[in-house]
Amino acid sequence: MSIENHPIFQPIELWQRKLANRMVVAPMTRVSAMANGEVTGEMVNYYMSFAAGGFGGIHHLERAHMAPKNVKL
């Protein structure tokens, strides 16, 4: 089997999403969220660099959370 045909480079569908390959970035604690848990531009750029580099998915669980804009944390 050639490296180009290795299963890790083949597309896969997970949870009704098609990934270009089977490479997924694991969660990393970088503590770049704000103290209240808001995502920062630094975090967005950091994880976007993995997507731009060809990773099929990014499993992200850093100290950040999502909340509606009208909810005070």
KAZIKA-V880374 format. One record per residue. N is the residue number from 0. PHI is phi in degrees with one decimal (* if undefined). OMEGA is omega in degrees with one decimal (NA if undefined). BURIAL is 1 if it has 24 or more other ideal C-beta (glycine too) atoms within 12 Angstrom, else 0. Layout:
# KAZIKA-V880374
((N PHI OMEGA BURIAL) (N PHI OMEGA BURIAL))
This chain:
# KAZIKA-V880374
((0 * 177.6 0) (1 -80.1 -179.5 0) (2 -60.0 -179.7 0) (3 -65.7 -179.0 0) (4 -96.3 -179.8 0) (5 -61.8 -178.8 0) (6 -54.3 -179.0 0) (7 -61.9 -179.3 0) (8 -94.1 -178.0 0) (9 -90.9 177.7 0) (10 -62.4 177.8 0) (11 -150.1 175.6 0) (12 -110.6 178.2 0) (13 -130.5 177.5 0) (14 47.8 177.8 0) (15 62.7 175.4 0) (16 -126.1 178.8 0) (17 -92.7 177.5 0) (18 -102.7 -177.8 1) (19 -66.4 178.4 0) (20 -154.7 -175.2 0) (21 -103.9 178.3 0) (22 -89.0 -178.1 0) (23 -129.0 177.5 0) (24 -78.8 178.3 1) (25 -76.1 177.5 0) (26 -61.6 179.1 0) (27 -132.3 177.5 0) (28 -91.6 179.4 0) (29 -113.4 -179.9 0) (30 51.0 178.4 0) (31 -104.9 174.0 0) (32 -76.6 176.3 1) (33 -71.7 -177.8 0) (34 -57.5 -179.9 0) (35 -88.1 176.8 0) (36 94.4 179.3 0) (37 -67.7 176.6 0) (38 -71.1 178.6 0) (39 -105.8 175.0 0) (40 -59.9 178.2 0) (41 -60.4 178.6 0) (42 -63.7 -179.4 1) (43 -58.9 -180.0 0) (44 -62.2 -179.2 0) (45 -60.7 -177.7 1) (46 -75.0 175.1 1) (47 -63.5 179.5 0) (48 -64.2 175.8 0) (49 -68.5 178.7 0) (50 -63.5 179.3 0) (51 -66.0 179.9 0) (52 -79.6 174.5 0) (53 109.0 177.9 0) (54 -67.2 -179.1 0) (55 -71.9 -178.2 1) (56 -154.0 178.0 1) (57 -132.5 177.9 1) (58 -93.3 -168.9 0) (59 -115.4 175.0 1) (60 -138.0 175.7 0) (61 -97.5 -179.0 1) (62 -70.9 176.6 0) (63 -149.6 178.3 1) (64 -148.7 -179.9 0) (65 -106.1 176.3 0) (66 -152.1 175.8 0) (67 -58.5 -176.2 0) (68 -60.4 -175.6 0) (69 -89.1 179.5 0) (70 -101.1 176.6 0) (71 -84.6 -178.8 0) (72 -100.2 NA 0))
